[in-house]
Each structure stands twice: as structure tokens, then as C-alpha cells.
Amino acid sequence: MMQLMSAKTRHIRRGEVQNRFDYRVDYLLLEPEKPVHAPWLFSRNRLNLMAFHDQDHGGKRGQGKGVAWVRDVLAKAGLASLHKCSIQLLAQPRMWGTSFTPVSFWLIADESGLRAVIAEVNNTFGERHSYLCRHDDWRVIQPSDQMQAEKVFHVSPFQEVRGSYTFNFALGPDQIAIHIRYENGNARFLASLSGKLRPLNNRAILAAVFARPLGSVRVLALIHFQALRLWLRRAPVLRKPAPPIRDVTE
């Protein structure tokens, strides 16, 4: 069953130049390997008021291979019980045919619980990089676990490509809370995404579209608005480095 999450995203920047904002965003939770039984206002790989396109995710930006890419990544990383795992994707859906998700999450679980998460990060320069979050022995990820990853991908002209991320995933049957902490010396950045899940139906789709009718256009506008605020506060602007050669960082 597909679900929709009207989520709150919160960003807190600490250091010499501080900033904070809270926005509402809409996320879709689905299992791409299962057939889609959707309301008539939702389509898969076709234009509709709300939609999901497999090519939007999994691999290079604009050349996504969807869940097949995820299984390939996990197999190369050595997940022995891959055949027993289900894979869900938490991402912002397309609205009016447009799509941009700053970060999506592939959730890999078996009957014992969450085994891995792939955080799929997009920047506003048309690039993408993913971080594979897992324990070395692939044991279940608990809500209290802190998953570490070295930052290797440029996402903001106001942040260096160095330091580290700490991910925290609290995933329940009807509620999701994800926290990401970035640290680089005295510079710190906190981001969170949380909300309640509800069944995807025409009523939920219409509520989301009426509340945030511009979809990803609104998301991009808000990103650039916050960048303008930082620039006006004289936050140092850094040159964009070349993207990492590898698609995935563990």
C-alpha cells in the first residue's frame, strides 16, 4: 500500500552565520517492486496530478534505474540476505509533472527490521550522490543508532565538502522521523524530516496539491530564498568542486 506523508522539514545552521527554517513538504512512501494500485489522480511513469517516475531515482540524475540500481548496490556491498529484503522509497512525488527532491531515502528491511538506508542526495546543479547507511555486520538499525558518513558531495555554496554526517532513522508503521547532523569543526547543520503516514487516496492527493500547489517548484524557490538570506548575512560563498567519481559512499 502506498502512503503519503505531509511532513515537516526543519533546518538549523549553527556557527558564525546562523539560520533556521521550518517548512511543510509532501513525501510518498511506496514499494517500487510491487504493482501500483493507485487512485485515479496518481500515476506511475505517466503524467498526472501526482505521479512517481522510476527514472527519477536510483543512479545518476536523469538516468535513474529505480529499484534495480538499489539491489545492485546492496549486492556489491555484500548484503547476504538481499533476496529476503523488501525495498521502499521515501521521496517527494511529482506534481503537475515536475520533480525535485533534495533528499530521498531507500529503506531496506527484512522480517527482523531495517537493515540499510540509502540516502539519495540531489543538489541544484543537476548532480546526485548517495550515502549507504548500514552497520558493518548488517545488523538491524535501531531508532537510537547513529549512522556515520563522510561528506563527499557538494550541496550548498555555503558549506565545505568536508566533515561528516550523522544519520538517525526512527521508522514506525504510521510515522517517520529522520535526523541528519553535519559537523565540520565549529560549523554545524541539523536537518530533520518527520510526519505521519496516511493512505494514498484522491482526498489526500487533493489536500496536498491545494496546500502546496507548486510542488517541486516551491521547493527550489525556498532553497534559493534561504541561499539569498545567507548571502545577505555575508556567509562565505565557496566554489563548487567536481562531483565524486563514485555514485555511492559507504
N, C-alpha and C positions, 0 to 999 in steps of 0.2 A: 504494500500500500504506500502510495506517495503521500508525503506530508509537506505542509507549508509552515514556515516559521516567521512570524513577524518579530524580528529580533531588534535588540538594542546593541549598537556598537559604540564603544567608548574608547577614546584615545587620550592618553595623558603623556605629555612631553615634559621631562624634568631636566634641569641643567641651567646653563646661563640664560637661554631663551626658553621660556616655558609656554605651554599651550595646552588647552583641553577642549574637547567637544564630545557631544553625545548625539547620535542620530538613530533613526529607525531605518531598518533595511529589511528586505524580504529574501528569505532563503528557502530553497527547495531541497527536500531530502528524498532521494529515490535510490532504488537498486537497479542499475542500468542493465543487468543481465536478465532481468525478469520482464515479461511482456507488460506493456503500458495499458492499464485500464483507467482512462482519464476522463474527466468531464469534457464537454464539448468546447469549452473555452481554452483548453490546453491541448497542445500537440507536441509530438516528438519528431524532430527533424523536418518540421513544416512550419510555415508562418501561422501564427495565431496570436490572440491577445496575450497569452502567456505560453511559453514553449521551452523545451530543452533540446539542444542540438549536441549530439555526441562529439562532433568535431571541435566543439568549444573547449574540450577538456582532454587531458591525457597526452602529454608530449609537447612538442613545440607549438607555440602560439599560432593559431590559424591552420595548423596541420594535426590537430588532435586525433588520437586513435581510440579515445574513450577507455573503457574498462580493459580492453586487450593490452593496452600500454601498462596499466597498473599491474596486471598479472605477470607481465614480462619483468617489470621492475622488481616485484616481490620474489620471483623465481631466481633472478640473478643475485638477489640479496640473501638467498638461502632459506626462505620460509618453507620448511619441510611439509607442513600440513596445509599448504596452499589450496589443495583440492577440497578441503573441508571448510574453507573460509567463504563467507559472503562479503560482498563489497558494496558499500553505499557511498553516495556522493552528496555532500552538502555544499550547495552552490547557489548563487543568485540566478534566477531564471531569466530567460529573455522576456522582455515586454515590448510589444509593438515591433518585434524583430531585432531589437538592439540588445547587445550583451557586453558587459564588462564587470568582472568580479575581481576585486583586489586580491582576495584570497579565498580559495575553495579547499575543501577537505575530503579526501578519500578515506573512508573508515573501513578498516579490515578487521573482521571479527569471526570467531567460531563459537561453538556452543559454550566455551568457557568464558568468553569475554573479548574485549578489544585487544587485538594483537599488534596492530600498527596503524599509523595515520600518515598519509602523505599530504602535506600542506602545499598546495599549488599556488604559487605567488605570481601575480602579474603586476608589471609596472605600467606607467602611462607612456612608455616609449616603445610599446609593441613587443616587449620581451617577457619571458616566463622562466621561472626556475622553481624546482620543487625540493622540499625537505622531507626525508623519510624519518619519521619518529618511531623508534622501537627500542626495546631492551636488547642487549647483546644476545641473550638466550631466547628471545621472542616470547618471554613470559607475558602474562596478561598485564595491560596497562591499567593501573588503578587511578581513580579520580584524584588521589593525593600525589601521584607521581609527577616529578619534574623532568621533562624530556629536553635534553640539551642539543643544540645545533650551532655550528659556527656560521656566522653571517657571511655569505659569499656573493650576494646578489644586490644590485643597486635598485632601491625602491623609492628613494627620495633624495633630491639635491641638497637636503639639509641634514643628511646622515652619512657617515662614512661607511664604506664597505669593509668593516672590521668589527670585532666584538662578537657577541654571542646572543642567541635566542634561547629562552626557556619556555617550553610549551606545557600547558596543563589542560587536560581534557576530562570533563565531567559530563558523561553522556547517559541520560536516563531514557526511559521509554516514551516520555512525553515532554522532556525538557532537555536543553543542551546549554552548556556553558563552557566556553573555550577562552583561555587566557594566554597571552603571549607577552613575555617581558624581554626587552632588548637592553643590553648593557654594554657600554664601551667607555671605560674609565668613569668619569663623572657624568657622562651623558646616559640618560635612562629614558626608556619609552615603554609605556604599558598600553596594551590593546586588549580589548575583550569583546566577545560576541556571545550573547545569551538570549534565550527566548523559549517560549512554549510551542510545542508542535501541535498541529491540528490537521485533520484530514484535508487533502486537496479536493475541493469541490468548487462549483461555479460561484457560490456565495463568497468563499474565501478568496478566490481569484479577483472578483469584482471589488471586494473590500480593499485588497492590496493595491489594485490599479487606481482606485479612486483616492486612496490615501497618498500614494506616491506614483502619480501617473507618468512621470518621465523616466522611471526605471533607471537604467544604467547611465543615461544622460545626466540625471540628477547626481548620481554617484561621482561621475567625473567632474561635474561642476563643483561639488563640495570639496573634492580633493584639491582642485585648483584654487578655490576660495581660501582654504586653510594654508596653502602654499603662499598665497598673497599676504595673509596675516603674518606669517613667519618672516617674509621678506621685508615687510614694513617695520617689523621689530628688529631688523638688522641681523637676522640669523645668517651666518656664513653660507654662501651658495657654493657647492662643490661641483666639479666637473664630473660628468658621467663616465665611469670606466667601461671597458669592454665587458660583456657578459661572460659568465663562466662557460668553459667548454662543455662540461658535463651538464646534463639536464637535471640530475638529481644529486643532492648532498645528503649523506647519512650522518 
